[in-house]
Amino acid sequence: MLIVLGRVAVAPGNEEELSELMVWMQTESLKEPGCLRYGFFRSVADPNELIAVEEWESAEALQTHFGAPTVQRFASELGALVSQPPEVQIHAIGRTNDFPDLEGL
């Protein structure tokens, strides 16, 4: 499983347009094969910071997602709505336990 975490700061005045773009992106991404979860969330520490959390079954599914027209549109529209370039990290997960089980982690 792969977890993708993205962080971005919305530029003042672009909150509604960015929210609409994120709702569209989330809806489209959840239709893709291999997408387990996909969502955007607002930071409680900084209301201008938005965080994307994605879960993908495999590297192949994520690679297909990155090549999709929806990602191209999202990336092209995102730049005008944010105050700095997004920060994105991909985490490969070897094992997942349910809370509160820490055995073997």
C-alpha positions in Angstrom: 0.0 0.0 0.0 1.1 3.5 -0.7 0.1 6.6 1.2 0.4 10.0 -0.5 0.5 13.1 1.7 0.3 16.5 0.1 0.3 20.0 1.7 -0.5 23.3 0.1 -1.3 26.8 1.2 -4.3 28.5 -0.4 -3.7 32.0 -1.7 -6.0 34.6 -0.1 -9.2 35.0 -2.1 -9.0 31.6 -3.7 -10.5 29.5 -1.0 -13.8 28.7 -2.7 -12.3 28.0 -6.1 -9.7 25.7 -4.6 -12.3 23.9 -2.6 -14.4 23.3 -5.7 -11.3 22.0 -7.5 -10.5 19.6 -4.6 -14.0 18.3 -4.4 -13.9 17.5 -8.2 -10.4 15.9 -7.9 -11.5 13.8 -4.9 -14.6 12.6 -6.7 -12.8 11.6 -9.9 -9.9 10.0 -8.1 -12.1 7.7 -6.0 -13.4 6.2 -9.2 -10.0 5.0 -10.3 -8.9 1.4 -9.9 -6.6 0.9 -7.0 -7.7 4.1 -5.1 -8.6 3.0 -1.6 -9.1 6.5 -0.1 -8.7 10.1 -1.3 -9.5 13.2 0.7 -8.5 16.8 1.4 -8.5 18.3 4.9 -7.9 21.7 6.4 -5.2 22.0 9.1 -6.4 23.1 12.5 -3.1 24.9 13.1 -3.3 26.9 9.9 -6.7 27.3 8.2 -4.9 28.3 4.9 -3.0 24.9 4.8 -4.8 22.1 3.1 -3.7 18.5 3.3 -4.3 15.7 0.8 -4.4 12.1 2.1 -4.5 9.3 -0.5 -4.3 5.5 -0.1 -3.4 3.4 -3.2 -3.3 -0.4 -3.6 -0.1 -0.4 -5.6 2.6 1.7 -7.3 1.1 0.8 -10.6 -2.3 2.2 -9.6 -0.6 5.4 -8.4 1.4 5.7 -11.5 -1.7 5.3 -13.6 -3.3 8.0 -11.5 -0.4 10.4 -12.0 -0.8 10.0 -15.8 -4.6 10.6 -15.8 -6.1 13.6 -17.4 -7.7 14.6 -14.1 -4.3 14.9 -12.5 -3.0 17.0 -15.4 -6.0 19.4 -15.1 -5.7 19.5 -11.3 -2.0 20.4 -11.5 -2.5 23.0 -14.2 -5.3 24.8 -12.2 -3.8 24.4 -8.8 -0.8 26.7 -9.4 -2.9 29.8 -9.7 -4.8 29.1 -6.5 -1.9 28.5 -4.0 0.6 30.7 -2.4 3.6 28.3 -2.8 4.4 25.1 -4.6 2.7 22.0 -3.1 4.7 19.6 -0.9 4.0 15.9 -1.7 5.5 12.8 -0.2 4.8 9.1 -1.1 5.1 6.6 1.7 5.4 2.8 1.0 3.6 0.9 3.8 4.8 -2.6 4.6 2.4 -3.3 7.5 -0.7 -1.7 9.0 -2.1 -2.5 12.5 -5.4 -1.3 13.9 -5.2 1.0 16.9 -4.0 0.5 19.5 -1.9 -2.6 18.4 1.8 -1.6 18.2 3.0 -5.2 17.9 5.6 -5.7 15.3 5.8 -2.0 14.2 
